[in-house]
Amino acid sequence: STANIATLHAAMERGEQLFTTMVTAAIKARKTDGSGDQKFIEDIISSGTASDKIAGLAMVVSQDPLCTLSYMDQLVAIAHKKEQRLALMAMDALRDLLVHNLLPDRHLQRYSTFKKSQVSFTERQALILWYENELAQRVEKFVDGIERGMHDNVEFFKKKSMEVAAKLLTEKCEQEARLLTLLVNKIGDPAGGVVTKAIELLLALTRAHPNMKSVVLREVKHFLHRSKLKPRAIYSGVICLSRI
């Protein structure tokens, strides 16, 4: 519909109504789909091995990103699991989905960015805004899982989590400020291998996006001005600055 919705609250409510209707129709269509492929994927998700379930969830989300937020929720939940092998598999799957299927080449829209007195949406715009607001919340929760991995006691898991963060940061702008801060913070990690990895990833980021060099430098400088930094962290930060 092209009818305008004049208030943000009305747009939020109408967007959710339209989304619910659309998802209900999509679920019904999947259930009545006679293809064996659809049933096979659903069987894998419900009773397959953990790795097969992750692959199945990722496949469903990639095929219909708009109507599969509940499947994405399952992937995010697995990414938060304590079992590192499964968490990493889910993190890799989510990273690929966000980069290749879900995120636009701009920041996602959120209701909080709109002034309530300055809105006018069509129903289509209200639907898209509702979806992007929901997707943004899930991306934020996913980054929570990445941050948890970067604070793990196992160095390998730390590094893999850092790689996921760097990939997202290089390819898309959603949550970029937080992801950059998380990576820069690892310059102060007690493990030398993690520090080296952090510097390598930051250098790779500046090579991929030369216009971000000043942003990275500023973030490292902020890191160096924190109170109670250990001499080794200061030394690593200076090394990072000099290499950039």
C-alpha positions as CSV (number, residue, x, y, z in Angstrom):
1,S,0.0,0.0,0.0
2,T,1.1,3.6,-0.7
3,A,-1.0,5.1,2.1
4,N,1.1,7.1,4.4
5,I,1.5,6.3,8.1
6,A,2.0,9.5,10.0
7,T,3.4,8.5,13.3
8,L,6.4,6.3,14.3
9,H,4.3,4.3,16.8
10,A,1.7,3.5,14.1
11,A,4.5,2.5,11.7
12,M,6.0,0.2,14.3
13,E,2.6,-1.5,14.9
14,R,1.7,-1.7,11.2
15,G,5.2,-3.0,10.3
16,E,4.9,-5.8,12.8
17,Q,1.4,-6.7,11.6
18,L,2.5,-6.9,8.0
19,F,5.6,-8.9,8.9
20,T,3.6,-11.4,11.0
21,T,1.2,-11.9,8.1
22,M,4.0,-12.4,5.6
23,V,5.9,-14.9,7.8
24,T,2.7,-16.8,8.5
25,A,2.1,-17.1,4.8
26,A,5.7,-18.2,4.2
27,I,5.5,-20.9,6.9
28,K,2.2,-22.2,5.4
29,A,3.8,-22.2,1.9
30,R,6.8,-24.2,3.2
31,K,4.5,-26.8,4.9
32,T,2.5,-27.3,1.7
33,D,5.6,-27.4,-0.4
34,G,5.7,-30.9,-1.8
35,S,9.4,-30.9,-2.6
36,G,11.6,-33.4,-0.9
37,D,14.4,-30.8,-0.5
38,Q,12.4,-28.7,1.9
39,K,11.4,-31.7,4.1
40,F,15.0,-32.9,4.1
41,I,16.3,-29.5,5.4
42,E,13.6,-29.4,8.1
43,D,14.5,-32.9,9.2
44,I,18.2,-31.9,9.4
45,I,17.3,-28.9,11.5
46,S,15.1,-30.8,13.9
47,S,17.0,-34.0,14.3
48,G,20.4,-33.8,12.4
49,T,23.8,-33.6,13.9
50,A,24.8,-30.2,15.4
51,S,27.0,-29.3,12.4
52,D,24.2,-30.4,9.9
53,K,21.7,-28.3,11.9
54,I,23.9,-25.2,11.6
55,A,24.3,-25.8,7.8
56,G,20.5,-26.3,7.5
57,L,19.6,-23.2,9.4
58,A,22.1,-21.1,7.3
59,M,20.6,-22.5,4.1
60,V,17.0,-21.6,5.1
61,V,18.0,-18.1,6.1
62,S,20.0,-17.5,2.9
63,Q,17.0,-18.6,0.8
64,D,14.5,-16.4,2.5
65,P,16.2,-13.8,4.8
66,L,13.0,-11.7,5.4
67,C,10.9,-14.6,6.8
68,T,13.4,-16.6,8.8
69,L,14.4,-14.4,11.8
70,S,13.5,-17.3,14.1
71,Y,16.1,-19.5,12.3
72,M,18.6,-16.7,12.7
73,D,17.8,-16.6,16.4
74,Q,18.8,-20.3,16.6
75,L,22.1,-19.6,15.0
76,V,22.8,-16.7,17.3
77,A,22.0,-18.9,20.3
78,I,24.5,-21.6,19.1
79,A,27.1,-18.9,18.6
80,H,26.7,-18.2,22.4
81,K,27.3,-21.8,23.4
82,K,30.2,-22.7,25.6
83,E,31.1,-25.5,23.3
84,Q,33.7,-23.7,21.2
85,R,33.6,-25.9,18.1
86,L,29.8,-25.3,17.6
87,A,30.1,-21.7,18.6
88,L,32.7,-21.1,15.9
89,M,30.7,-22.9,13.3
90,A,27.6,-20.8,14.0
91,M,29.8,-17.6,14.1
92,D,31.2,-18.4,10.7
93,A,27.7,-19.2,9.3
94,L,26.3,-15.9,10.7
95,R,29.3,-13.9,9.4
96,D,28.7,-15.3,5.8
97,L,25.0,-14.7,6.0
98,L,25.4,-11.1,7.2
99,V,28.1,-10.3,4.6
100,H,26.4,-12.0,1.6
101,N,22.7,-12.2,2.3
102,L,21.4,-9.9,5.1
103,L,23.2,-6.6,5.6
104,P,23.0,-3.7,3.1
105,D,26.0,-1.5,2.3
106,R,24.8,1.0,4.9
107,H,23.7,1.0,8.5
108,L,20.5,-0.7,9.3
109,Q,17.6,1.5,10.2
110,R,16.4,1.6,13.8
111,Y,13.3,3.2,15.3
112,S,15.6,5.1,17.6
113,T,17.1,7.1,14.7
114,F,13.8,8.7,13.8
115,K,12.3,11.8,15.4
116,K,8.7,11.0,16.2
117,S,7.5,14.3,14.9
118,Q,9.2,13.9,11.5
119,V,8.0,10.6,10.0
120,S,5.9,9.6,7.1
121,F,6.0,5.9,5.9
122,T,4.2,3.9,3.3
123,E,3.2,0.4,4.4
124,R,6.2,-1.1,2.5
125,Q,8.6,1.3,4.3
126,A,7.0,0.4,7.6
127,L,7.5,-3.3,6.9
128,I,11.2,-2.8,5.9
129,L,11.9,-0.6,8.9
130,W,10.4,-3.2,11.3
131,Y,12.5,-5.9,9.8
132,E,15.7,-3.9,9.8
133,N,15.1,-2.8,13.4
134,E,14.7,-6.5,14.4
135,L,17.7,-7.6,12.3
136,A,19.9,-4.9,14.0
137,Q,19.0,-6.3,17.4
138,R,20.1,-9.7,16.3
139,V,23.4,-8.4,14.9
140,E,24.1,-6.7,18.2
141,K,23.4,-9.9,20.1
142,F,25.7,-11.7,17.6
143,V,28.5,-9.2,18.4
144,D,27.9,-9.9,22.1
145,G,28.9,-13.5,21.3
146,I,31.9,-12.4,19.3
147,E,33.0,-10.2,22.3
148,R,32.6,-13.2,24.6
149,G,34.8,-15.3,22.4
150,M,37.4,-12.6,22.3
151,H,37.6,-12.7,26.1
152,D,37.9,-16.5,26.3
153,N,40.8,-18.2,28.0
154,V,41.7,-20.3,24.9
155,E,43.9,-18.4,22.6
156,F,42.7,-20.2,19.4
157,F,39.1,-19.3,20.2
158,K,40.1,-15.7,20.8
159,K,41.8,-15.4,17.5
160,K,39.0,-17.0,15.6
161,S,36.5,-14.6,17.2
162,M,38.8,-11.7,16.2
163,E,38.8,-12.9,12.6
164,V,35.0,-13.0,12.5
165,A,34.9,-9.4,13.9
166,A,37.5,-8.2,11.4
167,K,35.6,-9.8,8.5
168,L,32.4,-8.1,9.4
169,L,34.2,-4.8,10.0
170,T,35.9,-5.1,6.6
171,E,32.9,-6.0,4.6
172,K,30.0,-4.1,6.3
173,C,29.5,-1.0,8.4
174,E,26.9,-2.3,10.9
175,Q,28.3,-2.3,14.4
176,E,31.6,-0.9,13.0
177,A,32.5,1.3,15.9
178,R,32.0,-1.5,18.5
179,L,33.9,-4.1,16.4
180,L,36.8,-1.7,15.9
181,T,37.0,-1.0,19.6
182,L,36.9,-4.7,20.4
183,L,39.8,-5.4,18.0
184,V,41.9,-2.5,19.3
185,N,41.4,-3.6,22.9
186,K,43.1,-6.9,22.0
187,I,46.4,-4.9,21.6
188,G,46.4,-5.1,25.4
189,D,45.8,-8.8,25.6
190,P,48.3,-10.7,27.9
191,A,48.9,-13.3,25.2
192,G,51.5,-12.2,22.7
193,G,50.0,-14.2,19.9
194,V,46.7,-12.5,20.3
195,V,48.4,-9.0,20.3
196,T,50.2,-9.9,17.0
197,K,46.9,-11.1,15.5
198,A,45.1,-7.9,16.5
199,I,47.8,-5.8,14.9
200,E,47.7,-7.9,11.7
201,L,43.9,-7.6,11.4
202,L,44.0,-3.9,12.0
203,L,46.7,-3.5,9.3
204,A,44.7,-5.6,6.9
205,L,41.6,-3.4,7.6
206,T,43.6,-0.2,6.7
207,R,44.8,-1.9,3.5
208,A,41.3,-2.9,2.5
209,H,39.9,0.5,3.4
210,P,42.6,3.2,3.3
211,N,40.0,5.9,4.2
212,M,39.6,4.2,7.6
213,K,43.3,4.6,8.5
214,S,42.6,7.8,10.4
215,V,39.7,6.2,12.3
216,V,41.9,3.2,13.3
217,L,44.7,5.5,14.4
218,R,42.4,7.6,16.5
219,E,41.0,4.5,18.2
220,V,44.5,3.2,19.0
221,K,45.4,6.6,20.4
222,H,42.4,6.5,22.6
223,F,43.5,3.0,23.8
224,L,47.0,4.4,24.6
225,H,45.5,7.2,26.7
226,R,43.6,4.8,29.0
227,S,44.7,4.8,32.6
228,K,46.6,2.0,34.3
229,L,47.8,0.5,31.0
230,K,50.6,-2.0,31.4
231,P,54.0,-1.1,29.8
232,R,53.7,-4.0,27.4
233,A,50.2,-2.8,26.2
234,I,51.6,0.7,25.6
235,Y,54.6,-0.8,23.7
236,S,52.2,-2.9,21.5
237,G,50.0,0.1,20.8
238,V,53.0,2.2,19.7
239,I,54.1,-0.7,17.5
240,C,50.7,-0.8,15.9
241,L,50.7,3.0,15.3
242,S,54.1,2.9,13.7
243,R,53.2,0.0,11.4
244,I,50.1,1.8,10.3
